């Protein structure tokens, strides 16, 4: 949702998280994949323009907050998560493009210190995920706030 943060770059994809139960996601995946492929073909987009695999990879590593209704298209309701949540995910990812997004998000949140960022990670990222990504988290925090 970097679009909502007025990011100066396009992210090339849209990440989604299914808010219903996991069984509902599994039942919907086949139709969902077909729909994503149809939209990609009609609009000459990459097949990964809608990233629904993130949830499958991260569902047991994060705490998904309640989002705010952003847009509604018939039965499709699009919710935007808090910017602090996006910031935590970007710190966790720790790639250079994510660090740049973090710099923008820091200006739009009340996170000003490394300690506040660590509390944000604790709020949204489960301990096992933090442990598995300790190096990239430290590198991201060093770049954003300097070495401790």
ABEGO torsion letter per residue (X at the ends): XAAAAGBABBAGBBBBBBABBAAAAAAAAAAAAAAAAAAAAAAGBBAAABBAAAAAAAAAABBBBBBBBABBBEABBBBBBBAAAAAAAAAAAGBAAAAAAAAAAAAABABABAAAAAAAAAAABBAAAAAAAAAAAAAAAAAAAEBX
